[in-house]
Amino acid sequence: MTAPDSKLLTREILLGFWKVHILHHAAEHPIIGQWVLNELRRHGYDISPGTLYPLLKRLERNGWLRSEAAAGDGKRRRRYYHLSKRGAAVLDVLRETVVELHHELVEEAAADAPRRPSRLGGPEDTRMPAAKARRASGTARRPRRR
């Protein structure tokens, strides 16, 4: 299997994820561009200011964010972005969609995946891993002796 074209993946898929991420955080608190850059990078997204700032402007033009410039002099004053009422409605739809997508991509895929044989036994070995069994039974892990 060949690796996907990263520019195509970014343009067609990840850009949408970034928008959801931005709207989510703007719902929690006012955001600024530099904070968003750091947050997205913390999640492993390599996004440049030249991509982010037009994206923030587009979200604002769509009516999903509103911004205000910080008080002060100068052309490049810090802008604070807030989620608008329209943005909150969009975020509600996105949350429902993400839940549905997660269910399909992760939960159903895991349920439908063929069971792999464990390293300890053959194909008939269907033992649960110890950590999963503890969670299912509600028992805690025993402390390790040193």
C-alpha positions in Angstrom: 0.0 0.0 0.0 1.4 3.4 -0.9 1.4 6.4 1.4 -1.2 9.0 0.6 -0.3 12.3 -1.0 0.1 14.6 2.1 -0.9 17.8 0.2 -4.0 16.2 -1.2 -4.9 14.7 2.2 -4.5 18.0 3.9 -6.5 19.9 1.3 -9.3 17.4 1.0 -9.7 16.0 4.5 -7.6 17.5 7.3 -8.7 21.1 6.5 -12.2 20.1 7.6 -10.8 18.5 10.8 -9.0 21.7 11.6 -12.2 23.8 11.2 -14.0 21.5 13.6 -11.1 21.8 16.1 -11.2 25.6 15.8 -14.9 25.8 16.3 -14.7 23.5 19.3 -12.1 25.5 21.1 -13.8 28.8 20.2 -16.8 27.5 22.0 -14.7 26.9 25.1 -12.9 30.3 25.2 -11.8 33.1 22.9 -8.9 32.0 20.7 -6.1 33.7 19.0 -4.2 32.5 15.9 -0.9 31.7 17.6 -2.7 29.6 20.3 -4.6 27.7 17.5 -1.3 27.0 15.7 0.3 25.6 18.9 -2.8 23.6 19.6 -3.0 22.0 16.2 0.7 21.3 16.2 0.3 19.6 19.6 -2.1 17.2 17.9 0.5 16.5 15.2 -0.9 18.8 12.5 1.8 20.8 10.6 -0.1 24.0 9.8 1.5 27.3 8.8 0.3 30.8 9.6 -0.3 31.2 5.9 -2.9 28.5 6.0 -4.4 29.2 9.4 -5.1 32.9 9.2 -7.1 32.7 5.9 -9.0 29.8 7.4 -9.9 31.9 10.4 -11.1 34.7 8.1 -13.1 32.2 6.1 -14.8 30.9 9.3 -15.6 34.5 10.2 -16.9 35.3 6.7 -19.2 32.3 7.0 -20.6 33.8 10.2 -19.3 30.9 12.4 -16.7 33.0 14.2 -16.7 36.7 15.2 -13.5 38.5 16.0 -12.3 41.6 17.8 -9.0 43.3 17.7 -7.2 43.9 21.0 -6.8 47.4 22.1 -3.6 49.1 21.1 -1.7 50.7 18.3 -0.3 49.1 15.3 -1.4 47.3 12.2 -1.0 43.8 13.6 -3.1 43.8 16.8 -4.0 40.5 18.3 -7.4 39.3 17.2 -9.6 37.3 19.5 -12.0 34.9 17.8 -15.3 33.9 19.5 -17.9 31.3 18.4 -21.0 33.0 17.0 -24.6 31.7 17.4 -24.4 30.4 13.9 -21.1 28.7 14.7 -22.6 27.1 17.7 -25.4 25.7 15.6 -22.9 24.4 13.1 -20.8 22.9 15.9 -23.9 21.0 17.2 -24.4 19.4 13.8 -20.7 18.6 13.6 -20.7 16.9 17.0 -23.6 14.6 15.9 -21.8 13.9 12.7 -18.5 13.1 14.5 -20.3 10.7 16.9 -21.9 8.9 14.0 -18.6 8.7 12.1 -16.7 7.5 15.1 -19.3 4.8 15.7 -19.0 3.6 12.1 -15.2 3.9 11.7 -14.1 2.8 15.1 -16.7 0.9 17.0 -18.3 -1.1 14.1 -15.0 -1.7 12.5 -13.6 -3.1 15.8 -16.7 -5.3 16.2 -16.5 -6.6 12.6 -12.7 -7.1 12.6 -11.7 -10.8 12.6 -10.2 -11.8 15.9 -6.5 -12.3 15.7 -5.0 -15.3 17.5 -3.1 -14.3 20.6 0.6 -15.0 20.8 -0.1 -17.5 23.5 -2.6 -19.7 21.8 -4.0 -20.7 18.4 -7.1 -19.3 16.6 -9.4 -20.8 19.2 -7.8 -18.7 21.9 -10.3 -15.9 22.5 -9.1 -14.8 25.9 -9.5 -11.1 26.8 -6.3 -9.1 27.4 -5.8 -8.7 31.2 -6.4 -4.9 31.3 -9.7 -5.3 29.4 -10.8 -8.1 31.6 -10.1 -6.0 34.7 -12.1 -3.1 33.3 -15.0 -5.4 32.4 -15.1 -6.9 35.9 -14.4 -3.7 37.7 -11.4 -5.0 39.6 -8.3 -3.0 40.0 -4.8 -4.0 39.0 -2.6 -5.4 41.8 0.3 -3.2 42.7 3.7 -4.5 41.5 6.2 -5.5 44.1 9.6 -3.9 44.0 
